[in-house]
Amino acid sequence: MDQAQALEKISELQTLIEMSGTINMEVFYWWCTGLMVIIHAGFLAYEMGASRLKNALASGVKNILAFAFIIPTFYFFGWWIYLAMYNGFVPDFEAGAAGLPWASAMGPNLADNASGIFWGAFVLFAATTASIFSGAVIERIRMSSFIIPAIVLGSVVWILGASWGWHPTGWLTVDWGFHDFGAAGAVHMVAGFFALGVTINLGARLGRFAEDGTPQTITGHSVPMSIIGLMLIIVGFFGFLGGCIIYSTGAQWTTIFGTPTTLSSISFNTLMAFSGGIIGAYVVTRQPFWMMSGALAGIFSAAPGLDLYYPPLAFLMGVIGGAVAPMADKFIATRFRIDDAVGAFAVHGVGGMIGIIGLGVFSGFPNVIEGAPAISFAGQLKSAAVMAALGFIPGFGLSFVMAKMGFLRVPPKAEEAGLDLVEVPLAAYPESVPAKSKPRTPGNPVTA
C-alpha cells in the first residue's frame, strides 16, 4: 500500500468514526425522548388516581389532549421562539429561521441528524409543563378550556423562559450568570407559577373548604395509582436529565451552559437528591403521597446544580425541598384558600425556586460562557424572580379573562355529577361489572 492509498484509507476511517459518533448521539437522544414519554404515563396515573371516581377519566383525557395539541403547536411556532428570542422580547429572525416550519432543518434531511432529535426532546419538555399544570386544576376545569392555557404554557411561555435562561447565549446567562442544569426554572418554576395563577381564578373544588375557610381533605379514588404514577415520573426523569446534557462526538459531555460534566456525576447527585426528598417529606408528613411528591421536589431542588454539586450537598438540597413542599402546599391552602389538587405549585414552583436560589447560596462556580459573569446569589435570585413572573403573569391574566367570559370552569351541577359523565362518554369503572363473580352452579353455568 503506497502513501496515497494509506491516506485515502485513513480518511475513510475518519469519516466512519465521525459518522459512528453522530449516530450514537442521535440514538442517545432518541432513547432520552422515549424515557420522557414515561413521565406522561406517570402523570396520567398520578392525576387519575388523585381524582375522585366520577372524574378519573376526565383528568386523564386532559393529559392526553395536552400531549396531542402541544406537539404540533410546538412544531409550528414553539421551536422558533427558542431559537429567536434569547435576547428578550425582540426576536433574532436570522437565528430563528432554522425553526420555521418550512426550513430544511424542520423535516427529513440526511445531512442533519440533530435538529429533529433535539426538537423531539424539547417538545417532551414542553408537554411536561402542561402536565404539571394539569394536575393542579383537576375536577373542575372545562376540558376544552384547559387546552388553551396548556398550549400557551407548553408552546409559548416555558420555551420563552428556556430561550432566556436555557440557551447557550440566553440573556439571563450572559448578563447575570444564570445556571440551571436541570431546568428547575424554565420547566418547573414556570409551570408551577403558571398553575398558581390559574388556580386563583379557577377557584376551589366544591367542598374543598368549609364555610369558615377550614380546608377539607378530598382524597382521590386510588392513592396507590397516584404513588405508582409518581414513581414513573421519576423513572422518566432520568430521560429528562439526559436531554439536558450535550453529547459532543469525540469530546466530554457538557451542559447547555458549556460546563463539562459526566453521566456519573448526574447519577450520584440525582439519586442522592431523590432519597433526600423522600426523607424530608417523610419527616414532615409521614404520608406516602407526599413522600413520592417530595422525591420530585428533592430532585428539582438540586436540579440547577446536578452538574456541579458534591453528592452530600445534593442530598441536603433534596431534604430541604422534600420538607418544604408539603408545608408550602398547606400554607397556600390554609392562608389563601387556594385549591391546588396535587400540590403542583408547591412541588414544582417552590421546589424549583429552592433549587435556583440554593445554587446561588452555594455560588462561586465559574460560568464558562465567554464574557458571562460567574454564578452568583444575586444572579440566581433575580433569575428566579424572572421565571416566577414569566409563569404567574400569563397564567393569571389568561385565566382571569377566561373566567370573566364564563369559559374556564364547569357549572356547579356538572361538577357535582362528575366530569366523566359530562365530558367523557365512558365510565372509568362501570357499575355493570360486578365486584366479584357468582359461583358456577349447574343451573348457572355462566358467570353473572
C-alpha positions in Angstrom: 0.0 0.0 0.0 1.6 3.3 -1.1 1.3 6.6 0.8 -1.7 7.9 -1.3 -3.7 4.7 -0.6 -2.8 4.9 3.1 -4.0 8.5 3.3 -7.2 7.6 1.5 -7.8 4.7 3.9 -7.2 6.9 6.9 -9.7 9.5 5.5 -12.3 6.7 5.1 -11.7 5.5 8.6 -12.0 9.1 9.9 -15.3 9.5 8.1 -16.6 6.2 9.5 -15.6 7.2 13.1 -17.3 10.6 12.8 -20.5 9.1 11.4 -20.5 6.5 14.1 -20.3 9.3 16.7 -23.1 11.2 15.0 -25.3 8.1 15.0 -24.5 7.4 18.7 -25.5 11.0 19.5 -28.8 10.5 17.7 -29.5 7.2 19.4 -28.8 8.7 22.9 -31.4 11.5 22.5 -33.8 9.1 20.8 -33.9 7.0 24.0 -34.0 10.0 26.2 -37.1 11.1 24.4 -38.6 7.7 24.8 -37.9 7.7 28.5 -39.6 11.1 28.8 -42.8 9.6 27.4 -42.9 7.6 30.7 -43.2 10.9 32.5 -46.5 11.3 30.9 -47.7 7.8 31.7 -46.8 8.7 35.2 -48.7 12.0 35.2 -51.7 10.1 33.7 -51.8 7.6 36.5 -50.9 10.2 39.2 -53.7 12.6 38.3 -56.3 9.9 37.6 -55.6 8.3 41.0 -55.8 11.8 42.7 -59.2 12.3 41.2 -62.4 11.1 42.7 -64.1 8.2 40.9 -66.5 10.4 39.0 -63.6 12.5 37.5 -60.9 9.9 36.9 -61.1 9.6 33.1 -61.6 13.3 32.6 -58.4 14.0 34.4 -56.6 11.5 32.2 -58.0 12.8 29.0 -56.8 16.3 29.7 -53.2 14.9 29.8 -53.7 13.1 26.5 -55.1 16.2 24.8 -52.3 18.4 26.1 -49.8 16.0 24.6 -51.6 16.0 21.3 -52.0 19.7 20.9 -48.6 20.8 22.1 -46.7 18.6 19.7 -48.0 20.4 16.5 -48.1 23.9 18.1 -44.5 23.5 19.3 -43.5 22.5 15.8 -45.2 25.5 14.1 -44.0 28.2 16.5 -42.6 26.9 19.8 -39.2 25.9 18.4 -38.9 29.2 16.6 -39.4 31.0 19.9 -36.5 29.1 21.5 -34.1 29.9 18.6 -35.1 33.5 18.1 -36.0 35.0 21.5 -32.8 34.5 23.5 -32.2 38.3 23.9 -35.6 39.1 25.4 -38.8 40.1 23.6 -37.0 41.3 20.4 -36.6 38.3 18.1 -33.4 37.4 16.1 -35.1 36.5 12.8 -31.9 35.2 11.3 -31.3 32.8 14.2 -35.0 31.8 14.3 -35.0 30.9 10.6 -33.9 27.4 11.2 -37.1 26.9 13.4 -39.6 27.9 10.8 -41.9 25.1 9.7 -40.7 25.3 6.1 -36.9 25.3 7.0 -34.8 22.4 5.8 -33.9 21.6 9.4 -37.6 21.0 10.2 -38.0 17.9 8.1 -36.3 14.8 6.9 -32.7 15.6 5.9 -29.9 13.0 5.5 -27.3 15.7 6.2 -28.9 16.7 9.6 -29.0 14.1 12.4 -29.5 16.6 15.2 -32.4 19.0 14.6 -35.3 16.6 14.7 -34.0 14.7 17.8 -33.3 17.9 19.7 -36.8 19.2 18.8 -38.2 15.9 20.0 -36.6 16.2 23.4 -37.7 19.8 23.7 -41.3 19.1 22.8 -41.4 16.5 25.6 -40.1 19.1 28.0 -43.0 21.3 26.7 -45.5 18.6 27.3 -44.2 18.1 30.8 -45.0 21.8 31.7 -48.6 21.2 30.6 -48.9 18.0 32.6 -47.6 19.8 35.7 -50.3 22.5 35.3 -52.9 19.8 34.5 -52.7 18.3 38.0 -53.4 21.5 39.8 -56.8 22.1 38.1 -58.4 18.6 38.0 -62.1 18.0 38.8 -63.5 21.5 37.9 -61.9 23.0 34.7 -63.6 22.6 31.4 -61.7 20.2 29.2 -62.0 22.5 26.1 -60.9 25.4 28.2 -57.9 23.6 29.6 -56.4 23.1 26.1 -55.9 26.9 25.6 -53.7 27.6 28.6 -51.9 24.3 28.1 -50.9 25.4 24.6 -49.9 28.9 25.8 -47.8 27.4 28.6 -46.3 24.5 26.6 -45.6 26.2 23.3 -45.1 29.8 24.2 -44.4 30.7 27.9 -42.0 27.9 29.0 -40.0 27.9 25.8 -39.5 31.7 26.1 -38.1 31.1 29.6 -35.9 28.4 28.1 -34.6 30.8 25.4 -33.7 33.3 28.1 -32.1 31.0 30.6 -31.6 27.6 29.0 -30.0 28.7 25.7 -26.2 28.9 25.1 -26.5 32.7 24.7 -29.6 33.4 26.7 -29.7 36.9 28.2 -30.1 35.6 31.8 -26.9 33.6 31.5 -24.9 36.1 29.6 -26.0 39.1 31.7 -26.5 37.6 35.2 -24.5 34.3 35.1 -27.7 32.2 35.5 -27.1 28.5 35.7 -29.9 25.9 35.8 -28.7 22.4 34.5 -32.0 20.5 35.1 -34.4 23.3 34.0 -35.8 23.9 37.5 -36.6 27.4 36.3 -37.8 27.2 32.7 -39.8 24.0 33.2 -40.7 23.6 36.9 -40.9 27.2 38.2 -42.6 28.5 35.1 -45.2 25.7 35.1 -45.7 25.8 38.9 -46.3 29.6 39.0 -48.5 29.4 35.9 -50.6 26.8 37.7 -50.8 29.1 40.7 -52.1 31.9 38.6 -54.8 29.7 37.0 -56.0 28.1 40.3 -56.5 31.6 41.8 -59.1 32.4 39.1 -60.4 28.9 38.7 -61.4 28.6 42.4 -61.6 25.7 44.7 -63.5 22.5 44.2 -66.9 22.3 45.8 -66.4 21.1 49.3 -62.7 21.8 49.5 -63.2 24.5 52.1 -65.7 24.7 54.9 -67.8 27.9 55.4 -65.2 29.2 57.9 -62.4 28.6 55.4 -61.0 25.4 57.0 -59.5 23.1 54.4 -61.4 19.9 53.9 -59.5 16.8 52.6 -60.6 15.5 49.2 -59.0 12.1 48.7 -58.5 10.6 45.2 -60.1 7.3 44.4 -56.8 5.5 44.2 -53.8 6.6 46.2 -51.8 3.6 45.1 -52.3 4.6 41.5 -51.0 8.1 42.3 -47.9 6.8 44.1 -47.1 4.4 41.2 -47.6 7.4 38.8 -45.2 9.5 40.8 -42.6 6.7 40.6 -43.0 6.5 36.9 -42.4 10.3 36.6 -39.1 9.8 38.5 -38.1 6.9 36.1 -38.8 9.2 33.1 -36.9 12.0 34.7 -33.7 10.2 34.0 -34.5 10.7 30.3 -35.4 14.3 31.1 -31.9 14.9 32.6 -30.2 13.0 29.8 -31.8 15.5 27.4 -30.2 18.3 29.5 -26.7 17.1 28.5 -24.9 17.9 25.3 -23.4 14.9 23.5 -20.3 16.0 21.6 -18.7 13.5 19.3 -15.1 12.8 20.4 -15.3 15.1 23.4 -16.5 15.2 27.1 -20.2 15.7 27.9 -21.2 19.3 28.5 -24.2 21.1 29.8 -26.2 23.6 27.7 -24.1 26.3 29.5 -20.8 24.8 28.3 -19.9 23.3 31.7 -18.1 20.0 31.4 -19.9 17.2 33.1 -20.4 13.4 33.2 -23.3 11.0 33.4 -21.6 9.7 36.5 -21.9 13.0 38.4 -25.5 13.3 37.4 -26.2 9.8 38.6 -24.6 10.5 42.0 -26.5 13.7 42.6 -29.9 12.7 41.2 -30.2 9.6 43.3 -29.0 11.5 46.4 -31.5 14.3 45.9 -34.2 11.8 45.2 -33.6 10.0 48.5 -33.2 13.2 50.4 -36.6 14.4 49.1 -38.3 11.3 50.4 -36.8 11.6 53.8 -37.6 15.3 54.1 -41.3 14.7 53.2 -41.5 11.7 55.5 -40.2 13.6 58.5 -42.8 16.3 57.9 -45.9 14.3 56.8 -45.4 10.5 57.1 -47.7 10.3 54.0 -46.7 8.1 51.1 -48.3 10.5 48.6 -46.1 13.3 49.9 -43.1 11.1 50.2 -43.1 10.5 46.5 -44.0 14.1 45.7 -41.2 15.1 48.0 -38.9 12.9 45.9 -39.7 15.0 42.9 -39.4 18.2 44.9 -36.0 17.0 46.1 -34.7 16.4 42.6 -36.0 19.8 41.4 -34.3 21.5 44.5 -31.0 20.1 43.4 -31.6 20.2 39.6 -29.8 23.5 38.9 -26.5 22.2 40.3 -26.7 18.5 39.5 -23.6 19.0 37.3 -21.7 20.9 40.0 -22.6 19.6 43.4 -20.8 17.1 45.6 -23.4 14.3 46.4 -23.9 15.2 50.1 -24.8 18.7 49.1 -27.4 17.4 46.5 -28.8 15.2 49.3 -29.1 18.3 51.6 -30.9 20.2 48.9 -33.2 17.2 48.4 -34.1 17.1 52.1 -34.9 20.8 52.1 -37.1 20.6 49.0 -38.9 17.4 50.3 -39.6 19.0 53.6 -40.7 22.5 52.4 -43.0 21.3 49.6 -45.8 19.9 51.7 -45.6 22.8 54.1 -45.9 25.3 51.2 -49.0 23.5 49.9 -50.6 23.6 53.3 -49.8 27.3 53.7 -51.4 28.4 50.4 -54.5 26.3 51.2 -54.9 27.5 54.8 -53.9 31.1 54.3 -55.3 31.9 50.8 -57.8 29.1 50.2 -56.1 28.0 47.0 -57.0 24.5 45.9 -54.0 23.0 44.1 -55.3 19.5 43.8 -51.9 17.7 43.6 -49.6 20.3 45.1 -48.2 21.3 41.7 -47.2 24.8 42.8 -45.5 23.5 45.9 -43.6 20.7 44.3 -42.6 22.3 41.0 -42.8 26.0 41.7 -41.4 26.1 45.2 -39.1 23.1 44.6 -37.6 24.8 41.5 -37.2 28.1 43.3 -35.4 26.4 46.2 -33.1 24.9 43.6 -32.3 28.1 41.7 -31.8 30.3 44.8 -29.9 27.4 46.6 -27.3 27.3 43.8 -26.8 31.0 44.4 -26.3 30.4 48.1 -23.6 27.8 47.2 -22.2 30.0 44.4 -18.7 30.6 43.3 -18.7 28.2 40.4 -17.3 29.8 37.2 -19.6 30.3 34.2 -17.6 29.0 31.2 -19.6 31.0 28.6 -17.1 33.7 27.4 -17.9 37.1 28.8 -20.6 35.9 31.2 -20.3 36.6 34.9 -19.7 33.8 37.4 -22.7 32.1 39.1 -23.8 34.3 42.0 -26.5 34.6 44.6 -27.8 37.9 43.0 -27.9 36.4 39.5 -29.8 33.3 40.6 -32.2 35.3 42.8 -33.0 37.8 40.0 -33.4 35.0 37.5 -35.8 33.1 39.9 -37.9 36.2 40.0 -38.0 36.4 36.2 -39.1 32.8 36.0 -41.8 33.2 38.6 -43.2 36.3 36.9 -43.0 34.7 33.5 -45.1 31.8 34.7 -47.5 33.6 37.0 -48.5 36.7 34.9 -49.6 34.8 31.7 -51.3 32.1 33.8 -53.2 34.6 35.9 -54.0 37.0 33.1 -55.3 34.4 30.6 -57.4 32.6 33.2 -58.8 35.9 34.5 -60.1 36.7 31.1 -61.5 33.2 30.5 -63.2 33.2 34.0 -64.8 36.6 33.2 -66.1 35.1 30.0 -67.6 32.1 31.9 -65.4 29.8 29.9 -63.0 28.5 32.4 -64.9 26.3 34.9 -67.7 23.7 34.5 -71.1 24.7 36.1 -71.7 23.5 39.7 -74.2 20.9 38.6 -71.7 19.4 36.2 -69.0 19.4 38.9 -71.4 17.6 41.3 -72.4 15.0 38.7 -68.7 14.4 37.7 -66.8 15.3 34.7 -66.6 11.8 33.4 -70.4 11.9 32.9 -70.4 15.4 31.5 -67.3 15.4 29.2 -66.2 11.9 28.7 -68.6 9.4 27.1 -67.2 6.5 29.1 -67.1 5.3 32.7 -63.8 4.5 34.4 -65.3 1.7 36.5 -68.7 0.7 35.1 -71.1 -0.3 37.8 -72.4 -3.1 35.4 -69.2 -5.0 36.0 -69.7 -7.0 39.3 -67.1 -6.7 42.1 -66.8 -10.5 42.1 -68.1 -13.4 40.1 -71.0 -15.5 41.2 -70.1 -19.2 41.8 -70.8 -21.6 39.0 -73.7 -23.9 39.6 -75.4 -26.5 37.4 -78.3 -24.0 36.9 -76.0 -21.1 36.4 -73.2 -22.1 34.1 -72.2 -18.6 33.1 -70.8 -16.1 35.5 -73.2 -13.2 36.0 
